[in-house]
Amino acid sequence: MPSVYLEKVMPENNMKRFYFISDERQHTFVGYPVTIIFGRIFERATFVTKIFPSEAMATRYLRKQLRIRHRHNYSVVRPRYLRDRQDSKPVQLGLFPF
């Protein structure tokens, strides 16, 4: 599963959050990493990497996190640095079955 960028923007509640989750699909010396970056848009973010012993466990964790974000009304969007550029080509984001 490719990297996914999600946002939750609710101006009436002053809520501007993002959530980036990446499954590198590579085996390191200690296992399979899943990286999560989250926080308020345009502010300092939190960076978390979890290592799993098998690729199946990493994929299961990634899908679980995406289901949770979907329940919390996050939407899959193009990252801001790609949306702001006028000459950028469309980016295909991987969608996932719930």
N, C-alpha and C positions, 0 to 999 in steps of 0.2 A: 504494500500500500504506500502510495507516495505521501509526501508531506501535505498537511492540511492547515489552512489558515482560517480561523473563525473570528467573528466579531459580534459583539452585542452592544448596540448603541441605542440608548433611550434618553433623549435630551430632556424630557420632562422630569426624569429622576436623576439627572446629571451623571448618567452611567455611560461610560465609554470604555469598554473592555475588549481585550483581544486574547486569543488562545492559539498558539501554534504548536502542532504536534508533528514530530518527524520520526519515521521508522527508517533508519538508514539501510536496512537489509544487508548488513555486513556483520560478520562474525569478528569479534575482537578476541583478545587473549582470554578474557574472562566471561564472555557471553554475547548476547544480542542486545544492543542499546536502543532505548526509546527516549527521545529528548522532548521535553515540554518546556515552552516559554510562555508565560502569561503575565498579565498585568493591565494597567490602565494605558490607553492609547496615548502616545507622546510622553510617557513618563517611564521611570525606571521599571524594568521587568524582572521577574524571578525566573531562573533557569534551573531546570531539574533534569537529570539523566538517570534513568533506572536501567539496570543490567539484568537480563533474564537468561537462564541457562539454555533455553531452546527458542527457536524462531516462533513456534506455535504459541508459547506463553507470551512472547512479546506482542504478537499480533492480537491475541485475546485481550491483553491489557490496553492496547491502542484502541481497539473497537469499543471496549467498555468506557474509556474516557470520552470517546466521540459520542456515544449514546448519552452519557451524562450531560455533556455540553449541549446536545440537541434538546434534551428535556429542559434545560435552563435557557432556552430560546437563543442560543448562539446560531449564527448563520455562516455558511461557508461562502467566503468572498475572496476576490483577488487581493493580495497584499497591497497596502497603500503605495509602496514605492513603484508598483507596476500600474496602479490605477492613475497616478498623477502624470505619468508620461504620455504625451500625445502620440508619439510614434511607435508605441509598443504594440507588439503582436498579441492576439488573444492567448491567454494561458489556460490550458486544460487542467483543472484540478480534479483529482481522483475522488469520486463519490463512492460511498460505501453502503452496503445493505444493512439495515438495522435488524 
